[in-house]
Amino acid sequence: MHTFPLDPTPDTLSLFATYMCHHIEPRSVDTYLSGICSELEAFFPAVRSARSTPLVTRTMRGFKRLRSKPIVRKRALTRDDLIRAVASSGTSRSHDDLLFTAILLTGFHALLRLGELVWPDRAELQSYRKLSMRASVKLSDNAFEYLLPAHKADAFFEGSRIIVRGTTTTPDPLSMFRAFLTSRDNLFPLRAELWLRANGAVPTRSWFMQRLRRIFPRDVAGHSMRAGGATSLAAAGVPPASIQ
């Protein structure tokens, strides 16, 4: 229709990028170009060379400066936020309150992603292979630990031991976890899963986010736990290599 050659050249890739960048986010166009190269390389072996030419790379660099929207990141949680979250339940010692607080503090202090603590909302993505089990928990006077059987950074599928030490400041993750574990064992002494709601269900992302929204505005999300814990460690002087 446009009488362009079928062979992807720097000119045609640059024109494609220019057209697409006027309609969608330029960072997405960059991903599209990578996908195009992957699909066409078997038929046009020089497509990756054309993609990396100065014409195409400068076209993308220019549109990212001109038309990209700023990345909106969620706010990292602070220790004051943790105190606020614990205080929000008041004198309530309901099991679900204890569960929410234990997950929040564990995610913060162990630098965990929300997906490593709760199930996805979509049933087809829920897998018992990724659930932490009660039998893996070990308690000591100054720490608790359990096995995280699978996660994004687990390249060898060996799982990771999550270790959280108690703190002298409030809220103390160890005492909160002990309180949750006592409640969980009283309600479900024969169940294998570690994280369980009062109704016996494994907590999901939507359940956690609904409770989080009652306390914090929308600038706080699930990743705020991990980001807040990392920021807290950096502020305490922990080397970046140890945090990673």
PLY file of the C-alpha trace (Angstrom):
ply
format ascii 1.0
element vertex 244
property float x
property float y
property float z
element edge 243
property int vertex1
property int vertex2
end_header
0.00 0.00 0.00
2.85 2.41 0.85
5.20 0.90 -1.74
7.80 0.30 0.99
10.19 -2.63 0.46
9.43 -5.81 2.41
13.02 -6.05 3.57
13.21 -4.14 6.91
15.73 -1.35 6.45
16.83 1.44 8.79
14.53 3.80 6.88
11.41 1.62 7.21
12.08 0.83 10.89
12.61 4.53 11.60
9.38 5.44 9.81
7.49 2.71 11.71
8.86 4.01 15.00
7.91 7.59 14.08
4.34 6.58 13.24
3.86 4.45 16.34
5.39 7.01 18.71
2.63 9.45 17.73
0.01 6.99 19.01
1.49 5.06 21.94
4.17 5.41 24.61
7.66 5.41 22.98
8.99 2.95 25.55
6.38 0.48 24.27
7.54 1.10 20.68
11.05 0.11 21.76
9.61 -3.20 22.95
7.66 -3.60 19.71
10.86 -3.18 17.69
12.56 -5.90 19.71
9.62 -8.22 19.08
9.67 -7.44 15.35
13.37 -8.30 15.18
12.76 -11.57 16.99
9.95 -12.58 14.61
11.62 -11.48 11.36
15.21 -12.55 11.97
14.64 -16.00 10.49
13.50 -14.41 7.20
15.59 -11.22 7.20
18.90 -11.94 8.99
20.00 -8.30 8.80
17.00 -6.95 10.71
18.88 -6.64 14.01
21.66 -4.72 12.31
19.08 -2.34 10.85
17.49 -1.97 14.29
20.81 -0.93 15.84
21.76 1.66 13.22
22.17 5.29 14.37
19.06 6.34 12.43
16.74 4.01 14.36
18.40 4.42 17.76
18.42 8.23 17.48
14.80 8.22 16.33
13.80 6.30 19.46
15.99 8.45 21.71
14.41 11.61 20.35
10.83 10.40 20.75
11.50 9.21 24.29
12.58 12.74 25.12
9.71 14.40 23.25
6.70 12.21 23.93
7.41 9.86 26.84
5.34 10.33 29.97
7.15 10.40 33.31
7.25 7.08 35.14
4.98 7.16 38.18
6.42 5.08 41.00
4.62 4.14 44.17
5.85 5.64 47.41
8.11 3.54 49.62
6.72 2.70 53.05
8.43 4.19 56.09
8.64 2.96 59.67
6.06 5.59 60.59
3.75 4.02 58.00
4.22 0.64 59.66
3.30 2.12 63.04
0.22 3.66 61.44
-0.79 0.35 59.87
-0.47 -1.55 63.15
-2.33 1.17 65.05
-5.16 1.16 62.49
-6.52 -2.09 63.89
-6.65 -0.57 67.37
-7.22 -3.16 70.06
-8.57 -5.66 67.54
-6.80 -9.00 67.63
-8.82 -10.63 64.88
-6.99 -13.26 62.89
-7.21 -11.34 59.61
-5.77 -8.23 61.28
-2.86 -10.30 62.57
-2.38 -11.88 59.14
-2.34 -8.53 57.33
0.12 -7.03 59.81
2.41 -10.08 59.69
2.48 -10.02 55.87
3.13 -6.26 55.80
6.02 -6.40 58.28
7.51 -9.54 56.74
7.46 -8.00 53.27
9.07 -4.81 54.57
11.86 -6.42 56.59
12.60 -9.31 54.20
12.38 -7.15 51.04
9.73 -9.42 49.54
7.43 -8.78 46.62
3.71 -8.95 47.34
3.41 -11.88 44.92
5.76 -13.87 47.15
3.41 -13.51 50.12
-0.07 -13.87 48.62
-1.78 -15.66 45.75
-2.66 -13.99 42.42
-6.34 -13.15 41.94
-6.60 -15.28 38.79
-7.24 -18.90 39.72
-5.25 -20.28 36.80
-2.11 -18.57 38.15
-2.46 -19.93 41.68
0.00 -22.73 42.40
0.76 -24.64 45.57
4.36 -24.94 44.37
4.82 -21.27 45.27
3.15 -21.36 48.69
5.16 -21.24 51.90
4.26 -24.03 54.30
3.80 -24.02 58.06
6.23 -26.92 58.51
9.09 -24.82 57.14
8.80 -22.21 59.92
11.58 -21.99 62.51
11.33 -19.70 65.52
14.11 -18.55 67.82
14.36 -15.94 70.54
15.44 -13.21 68.14
14.25 -14.25 64.65
11.89 -16.32 62.57
12.43 -18.00 59.24
10.53 -20.03 56.66
11.01 -21.41 53.17
9.94 -19.44 50.12
9.76 -22.34 47.64
9.76 -20.38 44.36
10.18 -16.76 43.30
11.29 -14.62 40.35
14.98 -14.57 41.29
15.16 -18.33 41.97
16.97 -19.45 38.80
17.66 -22.97 40.08
14.24 -23.64 41.70
15.86 -24.33 45.05
13.77 -21.92 47.10
15.10 -19.43 49.64
15.12 -19.29 53.41
13.47 -16.04 54.51
14.98 -14.82 57.79
13.50 -11.87 59.69
15.08 -10.69 62.90
13.26 -9.00 65.71
13.78 -5.29 66.31
14.06 -3.15 69.41
11.80 -0.56 67.79
8.08 -0.85 67.19
6.45 -2.45 65.41
8.52 -5.57 65.98
8.08 -8.08 63.11
8.98 -11.04 65.32
6.31 -10.39 67.95
3.72 -9.70 65.25
4.59 -12.94 63.47
4.40 -14.90 66.73
0.93 -13.48 67.41
-0.24 -14.41 63.91
1.28 -17.90 64.12
-0.43 -18.60 67.46
-3.79 -17.58 66.01
-3.20 -19.56 62.82
-2.24 -22.74 64.72
-5.28 -22.45 66.99
-7.64 -22.10 64.02
-5.99 -24.50 61.56
-3.71 -26.95 63.39
-3.88 -29.48 60.55
-3.54 -27.18 57.53
-0.23 -27.15 55.65
-0.24 -23.58 54.31
1.51 -20.87 56.35
-0.51 -17.81 55.34
-4.23 -18.44 55.92
-7.21 -16.15 56.42
-9.82 -16.65 59.13
-12.12 -18.37 56.60
-9.39 -20.87 55.68
-8.57 -19.32 52.30
-5.09 -18.42 51.13
-4.87 -14.59 51.04
-4.96 -13.09 47.55
-3.55 -9.88 46.14
-6.97 -8.19 46.05
-7.63 -9.09 49.69
-4.33 -7.54 50.78
-4.77 -4.44 48.60
-8.28 -3.80 49.92
-6.95 -3.73 53.46
-3.98 -1.60 52.43
-6.32 0.94 50.77
-8.20 1.41 54.06
-5.02 2.78 55.62
-3.00 4.45 52.87
-3.79 6.53 49.76
-3.23 5.18 46.27
0.41 6.25 46.18
1.15 3.15 48.29
0.97 -0.29 46.67
2.28 -3.80 47.16
5.78 -2.96 45.96
5.98 -0.21 48.60
6.91 -2.86 51.20
10.02 -3.99 49.33
11.01 -0.44 48.36
10.50 0.79 51.91
12.58 -1.98 53.42
15.43 -1.35 50.98
15.30 2.39 51.64
15.35 1.80 55.39
18.41 -0.44 55.10
20.21 2.09 52.91
19.48 4.86 55.41
20.94 2.65 58.16
24.22 2.39 56.23
23.86 -1.12 54.83
25.99 -1.49 51.66
23.99 -1.60 48.41
25.51 -4.97 47.49
24.09 -6.49 50.68
20.64 -5.00 50.04
20.51 -6.48 46.53
0 1
1 2
2 3
3 4
4 5
5 6
6 7
7 8
8 9
9 10
10 11
11 12
12 13
13 14
14 15
15 16
16 17
17 18
18 19
19 20
20 21
21 22
22 23
23 24
24 25
25 26
26 27
27 28
28 29
29 30
30 31
31 32
32 33
33 34
34 35
35 36
36 37
37 38
38 39
39 40
40 41
41 42
42 43
43 44
44 45
45 46
46 47
47 48
48 49
49 50
50 51
51 52
52 53
53 54
54 55
55 56
56 57
57 58
58 59
59 60
60 61
61 62
62 63
63 64
64 65
65 66
66 67
67 68
68 69
69 70
70 71
71 72
72 73
73 74
74 75
75 76
76 77
77 78
78 79
79 80
80 81
81 82
82 83
83 84
84 85
85 86
86 87
87 88
88 89
89 90
90 91
91 92
92 93
93 94
94 95
95 96
96 97
97 98
98 99
99 100
100 101
101 102
102 103
103 104
104 105
105 106
106 107
107 108
108 109
109 110
110 111
111 112
112 113
113 114
114 115
115 116
116 117
117 118
118 119
119 120
120 121
121 122
122 123
123 124
124 125
125 126
126 127
127 128
128 129
129 130
130 131
131 132
132 133
133 134
134 135
135 136
136 137
137 138
138 139
139 140
140 141
141 142
142 143
143 144
144 145
145 146
146 147
147 148
148 149
149 150
150 151
151 152
152 153
153 154
154 155
155 156
156 157
157 158
158 159
159 160
160 161
161 162
162 163
163 164
164 165
165 166
166 167
167 168
168 169
169 170
170 171
171 172
172 173
173 174
174 175
175 176
176 177
177 178
178 179
179 180
180 181
181 182
182 183
183 184
184 185
185 186
186 187
187 188
188 189
189 190
190 191
191 192
192 193
193 194
194 195
195 196
196 197
197 198
198 199
199 200
200 201
201 202
202 203
203 204
204 205
205 206
206 207
207 208
208 209
209 210
210 211
211 212
212 213
213 214
214 215
215 216
216 217
217 218
218 219
219 220
220 221
221 222
222 223
223 224
224 225
225 226
226 227
227 228
228 229
229 230
230 231
231 232
232 233
233 234
234 235
235 236
236 237
237 238
238 239
239 240
240 241
241 242
242 243
